[in-house]
Amino acid sequence: MATLVARRITKQFPPRSRGQAPVEALREIDFEVCGSQFVSIVGPSGCGKSTLLNIISGVDAPTSGELSITENGRPARLGYVFQDPRLLPWRTIMDNLLYVHDDRGKERREAVRQHLKMVKLDDVENLYPNQLSGGMQQRAGIARAFSVEPDLLLMDEPFSHLDAITARALREQLQELLQAHPTTVLFVTHDVMEAVQLSDRIIVLAPGGVIEADIPIDLPRPRRATDPTVAALQAKILDRFEAM
């Protein structure tokens, strides 16, 4: 499990046209995450959620500020679950998971098989992505991320492209999976109910790329979307958005 420390992270993009000021996507972002915490980042469109995740993943660099992601003094291993599964259509599910590993020998194949079993896909390893439903493909993407044994798992709206019933089932399965295999999770979503159901903390980003609130979630697990306490906390957090 990782320790993530972000200090005064600011990100500016070049002006959209000549004579305009740079576009500030994030401003003085400051927070820490450690241990087996599940932290969601929520906020309206354009508030910098994905930009922040790109910086944490190393895809992009901040304009200023400092970022540290470590595990017992060494650089942390990162796993990434995307909005869509990003499976290579010409490779089997097994080969898609092996693709992110340098070692693809017998022991690695067995380890990958166990990660497929974690997400209840151990019977589809020889199938191709187009032979799986959207929910099964996303489970394969989650298994791929877990297969690198990440210290920090980054998840970028992983259920946003799924129908409501499938997304609900996967949220419940993810809770079970993390209970059995604790890790540090940073989860980007625009869905407040989803964040309340899954998280130990919710970081709310406001327009302008600033942290508006850092809210602890102290509800028993497992949590269901139909739980009145989940719905009540969702409504309370939504009130914050109306006040922005």
N, C-alpha and C positions, 0 to 999 in steps of 0.2 A: 504493500500500500504506500502511496506517495504522499509527499508534502509539497504543495504548490503554494508559492508566495508571489503575489503580484503587487508591485509597488509603483504607483503613479504612472500606470500604463496609459499613454496617449497615442492615438493614431490619427494622422492627417493624410488625406489623399490630395493629389494635385487639383487645382481649380478646374471646374468643368469648362470654363472658357476664359479667354484672356481678359485680364482686368478684374476677375473675381478673386475672392479670398480662397485659400485652401479649404477643403471640406474636412471638418473634424468629426470622425466617426466615434472616437472614444476620448474621454477626458479624465485624466487623473484617477484611473481605476485602481482600487486598492483593496485586496482581500487575501485571505489564506484559506486553504483547504487541506485537511490531513486525515489520516486514518481511513476507516471504512465509511466515510461520509458520502452521502448521495446529495449533491448540490445541483439544483436547477437554476438556470439563468433564463428569466422570462422578461418580456417587454414587448412593446408594439413594434411593428415593422419599421426597419430603418434605424433602430436604436443602437445597433452595433453588436448584437448577439453573435452572429456568425463571424464577424471581424475578430471579436475577442477569441472565439474558439480557434480561428485560423492562426492567431498569434501564439496561443498556447500550444497548438500542434506543431508549430514551426513552419507552417506553410507561408506565413507572412511575418514581418518584423514590426515591432512598435516604432513609432517616430521617436519616442522617448520613454523612459521608465525602465524598470528592471523586472525580470521574470526568472524564477528559479523553480525547477521541478526535480526533486530528488527522492531517492529511496535509500535510507541508511547511508547517506553521504555520497552515493553514486548517482549519475544521471538516471532518471526513472524511465522505464519502458512504457511506451504509450500504445494503447489500442484505440481504434477509431471505428465507430459505426455511423454510416452516412444516412442521408435522407432516403436514398434508394440503395439497394443492395450492392450495386456495382460488381456483379458477378460476370466473369468472362463467359459469353454464351457458348463458345466452342470447347470449354473445359467442363469436366464433370464437377460435381459438388466437392468431392474429395480433392481433385486437382486445383479447384479454386482456393481451398483452404491451404493446400500445400504451397501455393504460389507465393505466399508472403513469408515463406521460410527458406533459408539457404540449404538447410539439411532436409532432404526429402526421402530419407531412408526408411527402413522398416519400423524403427522405434518412433520416428516422427509420425508416420502414418497411423500407428496405433494411438498415439497421443491425440492426433486430430480426430480419430474415430471416437475417442472418449468425449471430445468437445462437441461433436455432433450428437452424441448420446445425451449430453447435458441439455440440449435444446430439442430433444426428441426427434432427431433427424438421422439416427444411425441406420435407418433402412433405405436411405436415398443417396448414399455416397456415390453410387455409380450412375445416377441420373444427371441430366443437364438442366440448367436453370429454367429453360422454357417448359420443362416437365413438372415444375413446381408452382404452387400458388404464390401470390404476392407475399402472404404472411410467412410461408415456408422459406421463400427466398430471403426475407429479412431475418428470419431465425438463423439461416446459414451465414448471413453477414455478422450477426452477433457471435455465433460460434467462431468465425474467423478472427474476430477481435479478441475473444477470450483465448484463442489458441496461441497467441504470442505471449500469454501469461502477463498481461499488462499490470503495472503498478498504478497507472492512471488510465481509466477508460473514458474516452470522449465520445459523446453521443449527440449528433446534430439532427434534431427533430426526426428520430428514426421511425416514428409511426405516423407521420403526417400524410404520407401517400397511401395509407391503408384505409379500408372501410372501417366504420366505427366498431363493428362487432369484432373484427380481427384485431384492431388496435387495442381494444379493451382486454382481449384474451392475452395479448403479448405483454401488456403492462403487468398483468397479474403473474404471468410466467417470469417476467424479469425480476419481480420481487422475490419469487421463490429461488431463482437462480443466484441472486446476490446474497440471499440468506445462507445458501449452501457454499457460496464461493465469494466471500467478502472482498471488495476492492474499493478504491477511491473512484468516484464517478462524477464527472461534470457533464451535465445534461442540458442542452439548449432546446427550448420549446416555446411556442406561443400559446400553448394550451395550459391555462392556470389550473384547471382540474387535474390534468395529468401531473403537473408539478407537485400539487398538494398530495396526490395519491402516492407518489414515488419518493419524495425528498425528505432529507433531514433538515435542509436549509433551502430557502429560495432567495436568490439575489435578483432584485428587480432593477432593470435598466430603464431609464427614462430617455425621452428624446434628447439628443445632444450627446448621448453616450456616457451618461453619468449614472452612478449607483444611487437609486432613490431609496432603497430599503434592503436590508439583509434580515430575513425573517426565519427564525427557527421553527421547525415543525415537530411538535411533540405529540404525535398520535400513535397509538398501538398499531402493530403490523400483524397480519397482512391488512391492507386497506382496500376497500372497494369503492368504486365511484358512486355507488348507491348509498354509502354510509352518510347519515345526516351530518356528522361532524366534519367529514371531508367537504360536503357541499357548503356548510356554514363558513368554513375557513376560505374556501374558494370565493365566496361572495365578499368576504372581508377584504381579500386581496384585490379583487376586481374594483372595489371602491377606490383603492389607491390609483388605479389607472384612470378612473373618471375624474380624479382630482389633479391629474398631471396637466 
